Amino acid sequence: MITNSSECLLSGIGNRTPKSWIVPVLFLGIGLGSSCSSPEAVADSSALFDAAQVTEDAGVQDASVDAAAPAGDSLPKGAVSYFNRKSCPDGWVPFAMGAGRSLVAAASPAAMMNTDGKPLLDGEDRLHAHTVNGSVTIPSVNYAGIAGEANHGVARAGTTAMTVVTGSASAGIPYVQLLACQKMAEPDLRQRPAASGMLMFFMTTECPLGWVAAGLSQGRFLVGKPDIGNAGQTFGGPPLAAAQPISHVHQISGTIKTTSHGIALASGGAAGNYAKDDSHRYQFATQAESVAMPSLQLRQCQKR
């Protein structure tokens, strides 16, 4: 959401910030994950808007029409960001490696450029399935008789293995497609500098002058802070490492109830290894599968 807040500091980037810019404009002083509209969008329409208002507000440009954004900005060369427009602004080019992927702050230099999962196709709702390998053990009961003779309607006790493949299901991950662009031009130092605390992705192993490596966001997906949330709060598993896929398993448990079959023998005899009629519990886990948003890890830096 692009919030209607007087604390929005995107104006610190410069008078010529494209109004369609949807950088992960993240300010630690305001709240990790807060998104801001540009000062030009405010000046043109005073419309600080959320996703539901984008197509309704005539003063706000969306990706169907490219605004005539002025050239030049103060961001360093190599910056990578998202834009809500059909083509990249002057000085920026499409970032092909980001197509179909979510950008994640690299947890370490070794994780730079690491990818997880296949890129999403246009509007794809990614499906996944699980393979289940398990077994069920049915205890035995003995009868007073001769094993293997006469009545062949009983079953053999022991462990039976099974392999099951689940049906495919949607991961249901909510997402929005935006144009990823990379800054190729040198910074225009006539423009105002980026605001302190701003977070930006870079296609470099080291942060540019005046920027430092981001800390809390390394190896984690970025999520806008709720109104009553705490900035910088982390959730979920440990940060992603280099070449570490995100996967999960499901625990499966249940009961198999056998059906009795009469036999004209007394129980407790020498003839054994017959399956006992009862409710038999089982428990096992599925094979691990990935349903995470396809990602690309890049260096993320914070403006001093």
C-alpha positions as CSV (number, residue, x, y, z in Angstrom):
1,M,0.0,0.0,0.0
2,I,1.2,3.5,-0.8
3,T,0.2,5.4,2.4
4,N,-1.2,8.8,2.8
5,S,1.3,9.9,5.5
6,S,3.0,13.1,6.2
7,E,6.0,11.1,7.2
8,C,6.5,9.8,3.7
9,L,10.2,10.6,2.9
10,L,10.4,9.7,-0.8
11,S,10.7,13.4,-1.5
12,G,14.3,13.1,-0.2
13,I,15.2,11.3,-3.4
14,G,14.9,14.3,-5.6
15,N,12.5,16.5,-7.6
16,R,12.8,14.2,-10.6
17,T,11.8,10.9,-9.1
18,P,9.5,9.1,-11.6
19,K,6.0,9.1,-10.2
20,S,5.5,5.5,-11.2
21,W,8.4,4.4,-9.1
22,I,7.6,1.5,-6.7
23,V,11.0,0.9,-5.3
24,P,11.1,-1.1,-2.2
25,V,11.2,2.3,-0.6
26,L,11.9,1.2,2.9
27,F,12.7,3.6,5.6
28,L,14.0,2.2,8.9
29,G,13.1,5.4,10.6
30,I,9.5,5.0,9.6
31,G,9.0,1.3,9.3
32,L,10.7,-1.4,7.4
33,G,8.5,-2.2,4.4
34,S,6.6,1.1,4.3
35,S,6.0,2.3,0.7
36,C,5.8,5.9,-0.4
37,S,4.6,7.7,-3.5
38,S,6.9,10.2,-5.1
39,P,6.7,14.0,-4.5
40,E,5.6,14.5,-8.1
41,A,2.6,12.2,-7.7
42,V,1.6,14.3,-4.7
43,A,2.1,17.5,-6.5
44,D,0.2,16.5,-9.6
45,S,-2.8,15.0,-7.9
46,S,-2.3,15.0,-4.1
47,A,-3.3,11.4,-4.5
48,L,-1.4,9.1,-2.1
49,F,-3.2,6.0,-2.9
50,D,-3.6,2.3,-2.2
51,A,-4.0,-0.6,-4.7
52,A,-7.8,-0.3,-4.8
53,Q,-7.6,3.3,-6.0
54,V,-4.9,3.0,-8.7
55,T,-7.3,2.7,-11.6
56,E,-9.9,5.1,-10.1
57,D,-7.7,8.1,-9.4
58,A,-7.4,10.0,-12.7
59,G,-4.3,11.8,-11.3
60,V,-2.3,8.7,-10.8
61,Q,-0.5,6.9,-13.6
62,D,-0.6,3.0,-13.8
63,A,1.2,0.6,-16.1
64,S,-1.2,1.1,-19.0
65,V,0.2,4.6,-19.7
66,D,3.8,5.7,-19.2
67,A,4.2,9.1,-17.6
68,A,6.7,11.5,-19.3
69,A,9.0,11.3,-16.3
70,P,12.0,13.7,-16.3
71,A,15.4,12.2,-16.9
72,G,17.9,11.8,-14.2
73,D,17.9,10.9,-10.5
74,S,20.4,10.7,-7.7
75,L,20.5,6.9,-7.2
76,P,23.8,5.2,-7.8
77,K,24.5,3.2,-10.9
78,G,23.7,-0.5,-10.5
79,A,20.5,0.1,-8.4
80,V,17.7,-2.3,-9.0
81,S,14.1,-1.4,-8.4
82,Y,10.4,-2.0,-9.4
83,F,8.4,0.4,-11.5
84,N,4.6,0.6,-12.1
85,R,5.0,1.4,-15.8
86,K,5.3,-0.3,-19.2
87,S,8.9,0.7,-19.8
88,C,11.9,1.6,-17.7
89,P,12.7,5.4,-17.2
90,D,15.6,7.0,-18.9
91,G,18.9,5.7,-17.6
92,W,17.3,2.4,-16.5
93,V,17.0,-0.9,-18.5
94,P,14.8,-4.0,-17.9
95,F,16.3,-6.3,-15.3
96,A,15.8,-9.6,-17.0
97,M,17.1,-11.7,-14.1
98,G,14.2,-10.4,-12.0
99,A,11.5,-11.5,-14.4
100,G,9.1,-13.9,-12.6
101,R,11.0,-13.6,-9.3
102,S,10.8,-11.8,-6.0
103,L,14.0,-9.9,-5.0
104,V,15.5,-10.9,-1.6
105,A,18.3,-9.3,0.3
106,A,21.3,-11.6,0.0
107,A,22.2,-13.0,3.4
108,S,26.0,-13.1,2.5
109,P,28.3,-12.4,-0.5
110,A,28.2,-16.1,-1.3
111,A,24.4,-15.9,-1.7
112,M,24.6,-13.1,-4.3
113,M,22.7,-14.0,-7.5
114,N,21.4,-17.2,-6.0
115,T,18.0,-18.2,-7.3
116,D,15.3,-20.4,-5.9
117,G,12.5,-22.0,-7.9
118,K,11.5,-21.6,-11.6
119,P,10.4,-18.1,-12.6
120,L,6.7,-17.5,-12.7
121,L,5.0,-17.2,-16.0
122,D,2.6,-14.3,-16.7
123,G,-0.1,-14.5,-14.1
124,E,0.9,-18.0,-13.1
125,D,-0.7,-19.6,-10.0
126,R,2.1,-22.0,-9.0
127,L,0.9,-25.5,-8.2
128,H,2.6,-28.2,-6.1
129,A,2.1,-31.8,-5.1
130,H,3.7,-34.2,-2.6
131,T,4.9,-37.8,-2.8
132,V,4.1,-39.9,0.2
133,N,6.2,-43.0,1.1
134,G,5.1,-44.9,4.1
135,S,4.1,-48.2,5.5
136,V,1.4,-49.8,7.7
137,T,2.2,-52.6,10.2
138,I,-0.6,-55.0,11.2
139,P,0.2,-57.3,14.1
140,S,-0.4,-61.0,14.0
141,V,-2.7,-63.4,15.8
142,N,-2.3,-67.1,16.3
143,Y,-4.9,-69.9,15.8
144,A,-5.0,-73.6,16.8
145,G,-4.7,-75.1,13.4
146,I,-2.4,-75.9,10.5
147,A,-0.9,-72.8,8.8
148,G,-1.5,-72.3,5.1
149,E,-4.4,-74.9,4.9
150,A,-8.2,-74.8,4.3
151,N,-9.3,-71.2,4.8
152,H,-7.5,-68.7,2.4
153,G,-9.7,-65.7,3.3
154,V,-7.4,-64.4,6.1
155,A,-4.5,-61.9,5.5
156,R,-0.9,-62.1,6.4
157,A,0.3,-59.9,9.3
158,G,3.4,-57.7,8.9
159,T,4.4,-54.4,7.3
160,T,3.0,-53.2,4.0
161,A,4.7,-50.4,2.1
162,M,2.8,-47.8,0.1
163,T,3.6,-44.9,-2.2
164,V,1.0,-42.2,-2.8
165,V,1.2,-39.0,-4.9
166,T,-1.2,-36.2,-3.9
167,G,-3.1,-34.1,-6.4
168,S,-1.7,-30.8,-7.4
169,A,-2.9,-27.7,-5.5
170,S,-2.3,-24.0,-5.6
171,A,0.1,-22.4,-3.2
172,G,-2.2,-19.4,-3.1
173,I,0.6,-16.8,-2.8
174,P,-0.7,-13.3,-3.3
175,Y,1.5,-11.2,-5.5
176,V,1.6,-8.3,-8.0
177,Q,3.6,-8.1,-11.2
178,L,5.8,-5.0,-11.6
179,L,8.5,-4.0,-14.0
180,A,12.0,-4.6,-12.6
181,C,14.7,-2.2,-13.9
182,Q,18.4,-1.7,-13.3
183,K,20.0,1.7,-13.2
184,M,22.7,2.0,-15.9
185,A,23.3,5.8,-15.9
186,E,25.6,7.6,-13.5
187,P,23.8,9.5,-10.7
188,D,22.7,13.0,-11.4
189,L,24.3,14.8,-8.5
190,R,22.2,17.9,-9.1
191,Q,19.2,16.1,-7.7
192,R,18.5,15.7,-4.0
193,P,20.1,12.6,-2.5
194,A,18.2,9.6,-1.4
195,A,16.6,9.9,2.1
196,S,18.5,8.4,5.1
197,G,17.3,4.9,5.9
198,M,16.2,4.0,2.4
199,L,16.8,0.4,1.3
200,M,17.7,-0.4,-2.3
201,F,18.9,-3.5,-4.2
202,F,22.1,-3.3,-6.1
203,M,23.8,-5.5,-8.8
204,T,27.2,-5.0,-7.0
205,T,29.0,-7.1,-4.3
206,E,29.7,-3.9,-2.3
207,C,27.4,-1.0,-1.4
208,P,28.0,2.3,-3.1
209,L,29.6,5.3,-1.3
210,G,27.2,6.6,1.3
211,W,25.3,3.3,1.6
212,V,25.9,0.4,4.0
213,A,24.8,-3.3,3.9
214,A,21.3,-3.8,5.2
215,G,21.1,-5.9,8.3
216,L,17.7,-7.1,9.4
217,S,16.4,-7.8,5.8
218,Q,19.2,-10.1,4.8
219,G,17.9,-13.4,3.6
220,R,14.3,-12.5,4.2
221,F,11.3,-11.6,2.0
222,L,10.1,-8.0,2.5
223,V,6.6,-7.4,3.8
224,G,5.0,-4.0,4.4
225,K,4.6,-3.3,8.2
226,P,1.0,-3.3,9.5
227,D,-0.2,-0.1,11.2
228,I,0.3,-1.5,14.7
229,G,3.4,-3.7,13.8
230,N,7.0,-3.2,14.8
231,A,9.5,-2.1,12.2
232,G,12.3,-4.6,11.7
233,Q,10.4,-7.5,13.3
234,T,11.4,-10.9,11.7
235,F,9.2,-13.9,11.4
236,G,9.4,-17.5,10.0
237,G,12.5,-19.6,9.7
238,P,16.2,-18.6,9.6
239,P,17.5,-16.3,6.9
240,L,18.1,-17.9,3.5
241,A,21.6,-19.1,2.8
242,A,23.4,-19.5,-0.5
243,A,21.8,-22.3,-2.7
244,Q,19.2,-23.0,0.0
245,P,15.8,-23.9,-1.4
246,I,12.7,-23.2,0.7
247,S,10.7,-26.4,1.1
248,H,8.2,-28.0,3.5
249,V,6.8,-31.4,4.4
250,H,3.5,-32.6,5.8
251,Q,3.0,-35.0,8.6
252,I,0.3,-37.6,7.9
253,S,-1.4,-39.9,10.4
254,G,-4.5,-42.0,10.4
255,T,-6.1,-45.3,11.1
256,I,-6.8,-48.4,9.0
257,K,-9.7,-50.5,10.2
258,T,-9.6,-54.1,9.0
259,T,-12.7,-56.2,8.4
260,S,-13.1,-59.5,10.3
261,H,-13.3,-62.8,8.5
262,G,-14.5,-65.9,10.4
263,I,-12.3,-69.0,10.8
264,A,-13.3,-72.2,12.5
265,L,-10.3,-72.4,14.7
266,A,-9.5,-71.5,18.3
267,S,-7.3,-68.6,18.9
268,G,-4.0,-68.9,20.7
269,G,-2.7,-72.0,18.9
270,A,0.6,-72.6,17.1
271,A,-0.6,-71.5,13.6
272,G,0.4,-67.8,13.5
273,N,1.3,-64.7,11.4
274,Y,-2.4,-64.0,10.6
275,A,-3.4,-60.4,10.5
276,K,-5.3,-59.2,13.5
277,D,-8.7,-57.6,13.1
278,D,-8.4,-54.2,14.7
279,S,-7.8,-50.5,14.2
280,H,-4.2,-49.9,13.2
281,R,-2.5,-46.5,13.5
282,Y,0.0,-45.2,11.0
283,Q,2.1,-42.0,10.8
284,F,4.7,-40.7,8.3
285,A,5.8,-37.6,6.4
286,T,5.6,-36.5,2.8
287,Q,8.7,-35.8,0.7
288,A,9.8,-32.2,0.8
289,E,8.4,-29.9,-1.9
290,S,8.9,-26.2,-2.6
291,V,6.0,-23.7,-2.7
292,A,7.9,-20.5,-2.0
293,M,7.8,-17.5,-4.3
294,P,10.6,-17.9,-6.9
295,S,13.4,-15.5,-5.7
296,L,16.7,-13.9,-6.6
297,Q,19.1,-12.8,-3.9
298,L,20.8,-9.4,-4.5
299,R,22.9,-7.1,-2.4
300,Q,20.6,-4.7,-0.4
301,C,22.0,-1.5,1.0
302,Q,20.8,1.2,3.3
303,K,21.4,4.9,2.8
304,R,23.4,6.4,5.6
